[in-house]
Amino acid sequence: EPEVTQTPSHQVTQMGQEVILRCVPISNHLYFYWYRQILGQKVEFLVSFYNNEISEKSEIFDDQFSVERPDGSNFTLKIRSTKLEDSAMYFCASGREAQDTQYFGPGTRLTVL
Amino acid sequence: AQSVTQLGSHVSVSEGALVLLRCNYSSSVPPYLFWYVQYPNQGLQLLLKYTSAATLVKGINGFEAEFKKSETSFHLTKPSAHMSDAAEYFCAVTENTGGFKTIFGAGTRLFVKA
């Protein structure tokens, strides 16, 4: 059964550094998402992406964040200058249609020191 | 603006007892509603979804949920809890208002006692 994959599983970085979190969505899916979950808290929507552009973004997704689908298979989340409060689990998800089931990856745990 | 409220951050039931996890939503347009489960150190897995077909939705692992528009609710139930049901459960709503975003509730952690 196809699944969403994410790399790395754990990323440790210094405050102020750039990080790129990578996701490989399910191959025939057209809608892509990033979420984050701060330890012990709820899952928060960051951004949705369709047809090579951002469809919707939350207030969390400020100028420090960007997304890209560089090669038709990967979907990346870049944080330009990480802050301590960016420490969280980041989940990628994909879906066939806009309001259909989203399939989640296992997540990348980002730790900012 | 859409929002999701899950009543009770923690619910504890005995094995074999009824599970009831509550979810209320607000949405300006007909919503798509979902329940996801998260086991420790794992991603989210879909339990079931409501997409404007039948109001009673059956999902995996014996769970079901009923969409009640008048109450703006989508409560999750299971007749008989099993130890393996212990996990975090998230209710979510998706709207298409030009763009599309999914909002999750705060989650309910289910404990199952032997």
Interface residues (C-beta under 8 A of the other chain):
Chain A: V4 Y31 Y33 Y35 Q41 K42 V43 E44 F45 S48 I54 S55 E56 S58 F91 A93 A98 Q99 D100 T101 Q102 Y103 F104 G105 P106 G107
Chain B: Y32 F34 Y36 Q42 G43 L44 Q45 L46 K49 T51 F90 A92 T94 E95 N96 G98 G99 F100 K101 T102 I103 F104 G105 A106 G107
